[in-house]
Amino acid sequence: MAKENTKQLKQAHDFVAAFRQSAPYIHAHRGKTFVLAFSGDAVADEHFPLLVQDIALLNSLGVRLVIVHGARPQIEQCLNQHNVKSEYVNGIRVTNAVAMECTRDAVGSIRVQIEALFSVGIANSPMAGAGIHVASGNYISARPYGIHDGVDFGYTGRIRKIDCAAILRNLDARSIVMLSPLAYSVTGEVFNVNSEQVATYTASAINADKLIFLLDGKGLRNVRRQIIRQLTGQAAEEILNSRRKLDPEAAVHLQSAVEASQKGVERVHLVPQWTTGALLQELYTTDGIGTLVTASDYEVTRQATVDDIGGIIELIQPLEQQGLLVKRSREQLEMSIEQFYVMERDGLITACVAVIPFPDNSMAELACLAVNADYREAGRGDAMLRFAEEQAKRLGMDALFVLTTQASHWFRERGFETLELARLPVKRRSLYNYQRKSLVYFRSLEA
């Protein structure tokens, strides 16, 4: 019985901690517009109803959603039934009359399937009764892809225009807008278009806050098979242009992410293995689970220089006056500027942090973590914490510690544990201010 109670208490603690961690993101994402793209393989997967429930949950939390589905396996299945072989040239489908008929059938079937899953009458669904509406229609116009190198691509189309006004009207009405790989011409023809391009064009056209690709595979990984957490559009382009061998699916979506960044989409997420609830993990946890591609000139985190001292002072002075931070003079900042890192957005320093290493103890102190008051609702504090951890690991440290008087809960919610003062590095302990009575917390750094 005692073991059972302990287990229940742990489950309750984990739930509360996770819910608290998600709260800033719930607030930050409310009212924002996301374009979410997933493949036809996802639609065919047995876990697809769970994904629909997660999408419905996002809608109920106030996220404005445009979903874009693929249909490749469904089209392939239809062609096989007609004993017609699929034809691709340079990765682009050649859409003859039979393939066009199969595309229409596949898209129609998927549309009905998705609308049924979003309906309010699903038995035993967590979102039953939510009253979620799905809007779909002829939002995309296209023209023929044409003839290239002697190959007539038939009914394969190239996107011309997105009906932004119609999409935004439906989003304003709290409907989920659903787009497919079908587009229409002014003469009434129907074309097969690439779903990744539909998602990319739409995100740019409606000024979406995020473009999210759900990947069926393991995502974009480094040479140690670890997920690459964040890239600028420029860095993503460099990876694509390198000789590095990439997972084909990740490469396709990384190319789309680069294009979207170039078209003004500030945040593109590549979310792997969506069947594990990865969409919610990516959007509502501190570390996420996938790769974030950001516009190169939007916001950067970098080593501070003496030119940043004025911005740092402006950032930390209000917190010093509140007693949240120890007061630092300009001279002190100048002497320790190499230990500071800043987050800069369009020339404005929005956050800062200092990482002070103690090599003899393989520990580093996290100090002077501050975020501009106008930018505290978008996870920048968490981003600076992650950045500080990476810098500490780069310096060969095994743990990070922090002294705080008023932010203990913030650090505890992020996995920091109480550390006895006696376990601080001797050099740091000798500087401890007993009048402030700061609490000490630490967190081990994973390799």
C-alpha positions as CSV (number, residue, x, y, z in Angstrom):
1,M,0.0,0.0,0.0
2,A,2.9,2.4,0.9
3,K,4.5,1.6,-2.5
4,E,1.3,2.3,-4.3
5,N,0.8,5.7,-2.5
6,T,4.4,6.6,-3.3
7,K,3.8,5.8,-6.9
8,Q,0.6,7.9,-7.0
9,L,2.4,10.8,-5.3
10,K,5.2,10.6,-7.9
11,Q,2.7,10.5,-10.8
12,A,0.9,13.5,-9.3
13,H,4.2,15.4,-8.9
14,D,5.3,14.6,-12.4
15,F,1.9,15.7,-13.8
16,V,1.9,19.0,-11.9
17,A,5.5,19.7,-12.9
18,A,4.8,19.0,-16.6
19,F,1.6,21.1,-16.5
20,R,3.4,24.0,-14.9
21,Q,6.2,23.7,-17.5
22,S,3.6,23.9,-20.3
23,A,1.8,26.9,-19.0
24,P,4.1,29.6,-20.5
25,Y,3.8,27.9,-23.9
26,I,0.0,27.6,-23.6
27,H,-0.1,31.4,-23.1
28,A,2.5,32.1,-25.8
29,H,0.8,30.0,-28.5
30,R,-2.8,31.2,-27.9
31,G,-4.0,33.2,-30.9
32,K,-1.0,32.3,-33.0
33,T,-1.3,30.8,-36.5
34,F,0.4,27.4,-37.2
35,V,0.6,25.5,-40.5
36,L,0.9,21.8,-39.7
37,A,1.9,19.3,-42.5
38,F,1.8,15.5,-42.3
39,S,2.2,12.8,-44.8
40,G,-0.2,10.3,-46.3
41,D,1.7,7.6,-44.4
42,A,0.6,9.4,-41.2
43,V,-3.0,9.3,-42.3
44,A,-2.8,5.6,-42.9
45,D,-1.1,4.9,-39.6
46,E,-3.1,3.2,-36.8
47,H,-2.1,6.0,-34.4
48,F,-3.5,8.7,-36.7
49,P,-6.7,9.2,-34.5
50,L,-4.4,10.1,-31.6
51,L,-2.7,12.8,-33.7
52,V,-6.1,14.2,-34.6
53,Q,-6.9,14.4,-30.9
54,D,-3.7,16.3,-30.3
55,I,-4.6,18.7,-33.1
56,A,-8.0,19.2,-31.7
57,L,-6.4,19.9,-28.3
58,L,-4.3,22.6,-29.9
59,N,-7.4,24.1,-31.4
60,S,-9.1,24.1,-28.0
61,L,-6.1,25.9,-26.5
62,G,-6.6,28.8,-28.9
63,V,-4.1,27.9,-31.7
64,R,-5.2,28.9,-35.2
65,L,-4.5,25.8,-37.3
66,V,-4.1,25.1,-41.0
67,I,-3.4,21.4,-41.6
68,V,-1.9,20.1,-44.9
69,H,-2.1,16.4,-45.6
70,G,-0.2,14.3,-48.1
71,A,-1.7,11.3,-50.1
72,R,1.2,9.5,-51.8
73,P,0.7,6.0,-50.4
74,Q,-3.1,6.2,-51.0
75,I,-2.4,7.3,-54.6
76,E,0.1,4.5,-55.1
77,Q,-2.4,2.0,-53.8
78,C,-5.0,3.2,-56.2
79,L,-2.6,3.0,-59.2
80,N,-1.6,-0.5,-58.2
81,Q,-5.3,-1.5,-58.3
82,H,-5.4,-0.1,-61.9
83,N,-2.1,-1.9,-62.8
84,V,-0.5,1.4,-63.5
85,K,3.1,2.1,-62.5
86,S,3.9,5.4,-60.8
87,E,6.3,7.6,-62.8
88,Y,8.6,10.2,-61.2
89,V,11.1,12.5,-62.9
90,N,13.6,14.3,-60.6
91,G,11.3,13.4,-57.6
92,I,8.2,14.9,-59.2
93,R,5.2,12.8,-60.1
94,V,4.1,12.6,-63.7
95,T,0.3,12.8,-63.3
96,N,-1.5,11.2,-66.2
97,A,-5.3,10.9,-66.5
98,V,-5.3,7.7,-64.4
99,A,-3.0,9.2,-61.7
100,M,-5.2,12.3,-61.6
101,E,-8.3,10.2,-61.0
102,C,-6.5,8.2,-58.3
103,T,-5.3,11.5,-56.7
104,R,-8.9,12.8,-56.5
105,D,-10.2,9.6,-55.1
106,A,-7.4,9.5,-52.5
107,V,-7.8,13.1,-51.4
108,G,-11.6,12.7,-51.2
109,S,-11.3,9.6,-49.0
110,I,-8.7,11.3,-46.7
111,R,-10.8,14.4,-46.4
112,V,-13.8,12.3,-45.3
113,Q,-11.6,10.3,-42.9
114,I,-10.2,13.4,-41.2
115,E,-13.5,15.2,-41.0
116,A,-15.0,12.1,-39.4
117,L,-12.2,12.0,-36.8
118,F,-12.8,15.7,-35.9
119,S,-16.5,15.2,-35.6
120,V,-18.2,15.5,-32.2
121,G,-19.6,12.0,-32.1
122,I,-16.4,10.0,-31.6
123,A,-17.0,7.5,-28.8
124,N,-14.4,7.4,-26.1
125,S,-12.5,10.4,-27.5
126,P,-10.9,12.9,-25.1
127,M,-12.1,15.6,-27.4
128,A,-15.7,14.3,-27.8
129,G,-18.2,17.2,-27.7
130,A,-15.5,19.8,-28.5
131,G,-17.4,21.1,-31.5
132,I,-14.4,21.5,-33.7
133,H,-15.2,22.5,-37.3
134,V,-13.0,21.7,-40.4
135,A,-13.1,24.0,-43.4
136,S,-11.7,22.8,-46.8
137,G,-12.2,24.1,-50.3
138,N,-10.6,25.6,-53.4
139,Y,-8.1,27.8,-51.6
140,I,-5.2,27.0,-53.9
141,S,-4.9,28.0,-57.6
142,A,-2.3,26.4,-59.9
143,R,-1.0,26.2,-63.4
144,P,0.4,23.2,-65.3
145,Y,3.9,22.2,-64.4
146,G,4.4,21.8,-68.1
147,I,6.9,20.0,-70.2
148,H,10.5,19.7,-69.0
149,D,13.3,18.1,-70.9
150,G,10.8,16.4,-73.2
151,V,8.7,15.1,-70.3
152,D,5.0,16.1,-70.2
153,F,4.1,16.2,-66.5
154,G,0.4,16.1,-67.4
155,Y,-1.9,17.1,-64.5
156,T,1.0,17.9,-62.1
157,G,0.7,21.5,-61.1
158,R,2.7,24.5,-59.9
159,I,1.1,26.7,-57.2
160,R,0.1,30.2,-58.4
161,K,-1.8,31.7,-55.5
162,I,-3.2,31.0,-52.1
163,D,-6.6,32.5,-51.2
164,C,-5.4,34.0,-47.9
165,A,-8.5,36.0,-47.2
166,A,-10.7,32.9,-47.3
167,I,-8.3,30.9,-45.1
168,L,-8.1,33.8,-42.5
169,R,-11.8,34.2,-42.4
170,N,-12.2,30.5,-41.4
171,L,-9.4,30.8,-38.9
172,D,-11.1,33.8,-37.4
173,A,-14.2,31.7,-37.0
174,R,-12.1,29.2,-35.0
175,S,-12.3,26.5,-37.7
176,I,-9.4,24.3,-38.6
177,V,-8.5,24.8,-42.2
178,M,-7.6,21.7,-44.1
179,L,-5.6,21.8,-47.4
180,S,-4.8,18.9,-49.7
181,P,-2.4,18.2,-52.6
182,L,-5.1,19.4,-55.0
183,A,-5.2,22.8,-56.7
184,Y,-7.5,24.4,-59.2
185,S,-7.0,26.6,-62.3
186,V,-9.1,29.6,-63.5
187,T,-10.3,27.3,-66.3
188,G,-11.7,24.7,-63.9
189,E,-8.9,22.2,-64.2
190,V,-7.6,20.2,-61.2
191,F,-3.9,19.7,-60.6
192,N,-1.9,17.4,-58.3
193,V,0.6,19.6,-56.3
194,N,3.2,18.8,-53.8
195,S,1.9,18.9,-50.2
196,E,5.2,20.2,-48.8
197,Q,5.0,23.1,-51.2
198,V,1.4,23.7,-50.3
199,A,2.4,24.0,-46.6
200,T,5.4,26.2,-47.3
201,Y,3.5,28.6,-49.7
202,T,0.6,28.8,-47.3
203,A,2.7,29.6,-44.2
204,S,4.4,32.4,-46.0
205,A,1.2,33.8,-47.6
206,I,-0.8,34.0,-44.4
207,N,2.3,35.1,-42.3
208,A,2.0,32.0,-40.0
209,D,3.9,32.1,-36.8
210,K,5.1,28.6,-37.2
211,L,5.3,25.9,-40.0
212,I,5.5,22.4,-38.6
213,F,6.4,19.3,-40.5
214,L,5.6,16.0,-38.8
215,L,8.2,13.4,-39.9
216,D,7.5,9.7,-40.1
217,G,11.2,9.0,-39.4
218,K,13.8,9.9,-36.8
219,G,14.4,13.4,-38.0
220,L,17.5,15.5,-38.6
221,R,20.4,14.2,-36.6
222,N,24.1,15.0,-36.2
223,V,27.0,12.6,-36.7
224,R,26.4,11.2,-33.1
225,R,22.8,10.4,-34.1
226,Q,21.5,13.1,-31.8
227,I,18.6,15.4,-32.8
228,I,19.9,18.7,-34.0
229,R,17.8,21.0,-31.8
230,Q,18.2,24.4,-33.6
231,L,19.5,25.8,-36.8
232,T,19.4,29.1,-38.6
233,G,18.1,29.0,-42.1
234,Q,21.6,29.7,-43.3
235,A,23.0,26.8,-41.3
236,A,20.3,24.5,-42.7
237,E,21.2,25.6,-46.2
238,E,24.9,24.8,-45.5
239,I,23.9,21.3,-44.4
240,L,21.9,20.7,-47.6
241,N,24.8,22.0,-49.7
242,S,27.4,19.8,-47.9
243,R,28.3,16.3,-48.9
244,R,26.8,14.9,-45.8
245,K,24.4,12.0,-46.3
246,L,20.9,12.9,-44.9
247,D,17.8,10.9,-44.3
248,P,15.8,11.5,-47.5
249,E,12.7,12.6,-45.6
250,A,14.6,14.9,-43.3
251,A,16.4,16.4,-46.4
252,V,13.1,17.1,-48.2
253,H,11.6,18.9,-45.2
254,L,14.9,20.7,-44.4
255,Q,14.8,22.1,-47.9
256,S,11.2,23.2,-47.3
257,A,12.3,24.8,-44.0
258,V,15.0,26.8,-45.8
259,E,12.5,28.0,-48.4
260,A,10.0,29.0,-45.7
261,S,12.7,30.9,-43.8
262,Q,13.6,32.7,-47.0
263,K,10.0,33.6,-47.5
264,G,9.7,35.1,-44.0
265,V,8.4,32.3,-41.8
266,E,10.3,32.9,-38.6
267,R,9.9,29.4,-37.0
268,V,9.9,26.0,-38.8
269,H,9.8,22.8,-36.8
270,L,10.8,19.4,-38.0
271,V,9.1,17.0,-35.6
272,P,10.2,13.3,-35.7
273,Q,8.3,10.2,-34.9
274,W,5.0,11.9,-34.4
275,T,3.3,8.8,-33.1
276,T,4.8,9.3,-29.7
277,G,2.8,12.5,-29.1
278,A,5.8,14.5,-30.4
279,L,3.7,17.4,-31.5
280,L,2.7,18.3,-28.0
281,Q,6.2,17.6,-26.7
282,E,7.6,20.0,-29.3
283,L,5.2,22.8,-28.6
284,Y,4.7,22.6,-24.9
285,T,7.9,21.5,-23.3
286,T,11.1,23.4,-22.6
287,D,13.5,21.3,-24.8
288,G,11.0,20.1,-27.4
289,I,11.7,17.0,-29.4
290,G,12.6,18.1,-32.9
291,T,14.6,20.6,-34.9
292,L,13.8,24.3,-35.0
293,V,14.9,26.3,-38.0
294,T,14.8,30.0,-37.5
295,A,15.3,33.0,-39.9
296,S,19.0,33.8,-39.8
297,D,18.6,37.5,-38.9
298,Y,15.7,37.2,-36.5
299,E,17.3,36.4,-33.2
300,V,20.7,35.1,-32.2
301,T,22.4,34.1,-29.0
302,R,26.1,34.9,-28.9
303,Q,29.2,35.7,-26.8
304,A,28.8,39.2,-25.3
305,T,31.3,42.0,-26.1
306,V,32.1,45.3,-24.4
307,D,29.7,47.0,-26.8
308,D,26.9,45.0,-25.2
309,I,27.5,46.3,-21.6
310,G,25.0,49.2,-22.0
311,G,22.3,46.8,-23.1
312,I,23.1,44.3,-20.3
313,I,23.0,47.1,-17.7
314,E,19.6,48.2,-19.0
315,L,18.4,44.6,-18.7
316,I,19.6,43.8,-15.2
317,Q,19.2,47.1,-13.4
318,P,15.4,46.6,-12.7
319,L,16.1,43.1,-11.3
320,E,19.0,44.5,-9.2
321,Q,16.6,47.1,-7.7
322,Q,14.1,44.3,-6.9
323,G,16.9,42.3,-5.1
324,L,16.6,39.5,-7.7
325,L,20.2,40.0,-8.9
326,V,23.4,41.0,-7.2
327,K,24.4,44.5,-8.2
328,R,27.2,44.7,-10.7
329,S,29.1,47.9,-11.7
330,R,30.1,48.7,-15.2
331,E,33.7,48.0,-14.3
332,Q,32.7,44.5,-13.0
333,L,30.9,43.8,-16.1
334,E,33.8,44.9,-18.3
335,M,36.2,42.6,-16.3
336,S,33.9,39.6,-16.7
337,I,32.3,40.2,-20.1
338,E,33.9,37.1,-21.6
339,Q,31.6,35.0,-19.3
340,F,28.5,36.7,-20.5
341,Y,26.2,35.6,-23.4
342,V,23.4,37.7,-24.9
343,M,20.3,37.0,-27.0
344,E,19.9,39.7,-29.6
345,R,16.8,40.5,-31.7
346,D,17.2,43.1,-34.5
347,G,19.9,44.9,-32.5
348,L,18.0,44.7,-29.2
349,I,19.5,42.6,-26.3
350,T,16.4,40.7,-25.1
351,A,18.2,38.3,-22.6
352,C,21.5,37.7,-21.0
353,V,23.3,35.0,-18.9
354,A,26.7,34.5,-17.4
355,V,28.5,31.1,-17.1
356,I,31.4,31.1,-14.6
357,P,33.5,28.0,-14.7
358,F,35.2,26.3,-11.7
359,P,37.4,23.8,-13.5
360,D,38.8,22.2,-10.3
361,N,35.3,21.1,-9.3
362,S,34.0,20.5,-12.9
363,M,31.1,22.9,-12.1
364,A,29.9,26.2,-13.5
365,E,27.8,28.9,-12.0
366,L,24.8,30.1,-13.8
367,A,24.6,33.9,-13.0
368,C,22.8,37.0,-14.1
369,L,20.0,35.3,-16.0
370,A,17.7,38.1,-17.2
371,V,15.1,38.6,-19.8
372,N,13.6,41.9,-21.1
373,A,10.2,42.4,-19.6
374,D,8.6,42.7,-23.0
375,Y,9.9,39.3,-24.1
376,R,9.2,37.1,-21.1
377,E,6.3,35.1,-22.6
378,A,8.1,33.2,-25.3
379,G,10.5,30.9,-23.6
380,R,13.6,33.0,-23.8
381,G,14.5,32.3,-20.2
382,D,14.4,28.6,-20.9
383,A,16.4,29.2,-24.2
384,M,19.1,31.0,-22.3
385,L,19.2,28.3,-19.7
386,R,19.7,25.6,-22.4
387,F,22.4,27.8,-24.0
388,A,24.2,28.2,-20.7
389,E,24.2,24.5,-20.2
390,E,25.7,23.9,-23.7
391,Q,28.4,26.4,-22.9
392,A,29.2,24.8,-19.6
393,K,29.4,21.4,-21.3
394,R,31.7,22.9,-24.0
395,L,33.9,24.1,-21.1
396,G,34.1,20.5,-19.8
397,M,31.8,21.0,-16.8
398,D,29.7,18.2,-15.4
399,A,27.2,20.3,-13.4
400,L,25.6,23.8,-13.3
401,F,24.8,25.6,-10.0
402,V,22.9,28.8,-9.3
403,L,22.4,31.0,-6.3
404,T,18.9,32.6,-6.0
405,T,16.8,34.5,-3.5
406,Q,13.4,34.7,-5.3
407,A,13.5,32.3,-8.3
408,S,13.9,29.0,-6.6
409,H,10.6,27.6,-8.0
410,W,11.6,28.5,-11.5
411,F,14.8,26.5,-11.2
412,R,13.2,23.6,-9.3
413,E,10.6,23.3,-12.1
414,R,13.4,22.8,-14.5
415,G,15.1,20.0,-12.7
416,F,17.5,21.8,-10.3
417,E,17.9,20.3,-6.9
418,T,19.0,21.7,-3.6
419,L,22.8,21.9,-3.0
420,E,24.3,22.4,0.4
421,L,26.5,25.5,0.7
422,A,29.4,23.3,1.8
423,R,29.4,21.6,-1.6
424,L,30.1,24.8,-3.5
425,P,33.5,25.3,-4.9
426,V,35.8,26.8,-2.2
427,K,36.5,29.9,-4.2
428,R,32.8,30.6,-4.7
429,R,31.9,29.8,-1.1
430,S,34.3,32.4,0.1
431,L,32.3,35.0,-1.8
432,Y,28.9,33.9,-0.5
433,N,26.9,36.8,0.9
434,Y,25.3,35.7,4.2
435,Q,23.1,38.8,4.3
436,R,21.3,37.8,1.1
437,K,20.9,34.2,2.3
438,S,20.7,32.9,-1.3
439,L,19.5,29.3,-1.8
440,V,21.8,27.1,-3.9
441,Y,20.6,24.7,-6.6
442,F,22.4,22.5,-9.1
443,R,21.7,20.3,-12.0
444,S,23.9,17.6,-13.6
445,L,24.7,18.1,-17.2
446,E,24.0,15.2,-19.5
447,A,26.7,14.2,-22.0
